[in-house]
Amino acid sequence: MPSAEHYQRALAAFAAGDRGAELVHGRLDGDGPLIVLDSSFNPPTAAHAELARLACARETAPRLLLLLAVRNADKGDVPAPLAERLAMMELLAAELADAGTAAAVAVGLTRHARFVDKAAGVAELAAGEQVYLVGYDTAVRLLDAKYYDRPVAAALAGFMAQARLAVVVRDGADWPPAAEQRALAADVAAGRTAAPPAWAARLAVIEPGAATGAVSSSAARRALATAAAADAAATAAATAGLLHPAVALYAAQRGLYRS
């Protein structure tokens, strides 16, 4: 069983240091593309696992980094402490490693919010090309000129030289039609965005199934709110399709997300 106390010490050590990123579980040996799944993991869900699998399946000998940002650590304990999230991320990493999802799977911390800075920190942990899993909305914001005080090509030159984007199509009424989201790379190539057309080759689309699109951290938290710590079978049933059983059991036993 992962130790939240161990991760609490790791968080304290990271906060006291000056590194941009740090591995807290696993290794990133190898030289294949490094898939970076950067999320709040509150909690790690089946959707996180499926997106990681889809992204890794597109690459040769990929490595996978589950990355947790601690820049806003003062707000990071709601509704589950960062140390507990790292413990659950370790369990998800074990599931993905056991399934052969990637040649190496690790859990890491970053203190940065901007992709440019995150990539620089991650580069200190592992050499090679990075591939960031991002939602369509995040990709659009990343390439939007209004967020920069200079041309996008200049602002993101270093980042796009070492990284690619795996853009996740969002499902639901709150998002643009799937066809519009799938066309992002074509829009870049045609010069319909502020990004250089050549960057279109650095974008790929990840389209999860409807079942994965319906999974959310909030749904997982609701399912865990009434989970009984002593009843593993009931916890697994309540969170089926939302959480890996080991993650669900850990959260229930630790009383996380309890109403």
C-alpha angles and dihedrals in degrees: 000000000000116000119234087192090060090052092047088060091046090052092050091050091048092049090051093051133068103229116124093223139006137193113233099173134023132356136268100219118163135050103254122118113295111231109206117201104188113187144131090251091206082175118349105243141196087259090061089051094048094048090051090051093049093049094045092048089064093058138067115244093343125190120214129215121190101204128197120192116218099179091115095042092151088067095033100096096068118132095346126017117253091241091057091049090052090052090053090046088056089056091049090048090053091051092051093045092049089051091054092241093149140005089246132011125195141167120228146174130226129188093201133093101189118080091226091059095040091054092051090052094046090050087063089060101045137005123230140059118326125216117198120206105217136165119249091252092053092049091051091051092046091056096041114113094213091074094060137065091215135034115303090237090061097039094052101029095109094043096049091046091064102026144055129200126235100198116207116216110231119223126212145055093290093065135066117266113288091244090058091050092048089054095062094103090047090050090052092048091050093051094248092131134052091255122098110264090236089068090071087085088060093060128079130174124237113196115189121200123262092260092056092045089056093057116096136167090241091056090049091050091051091051091050094047092083099028115131113231093214097049110073094172093052091046091051091049093048092051099036110143091011105067139019106254093243092053092047093049093048092050092048094048091049092047093239119168090006112162 
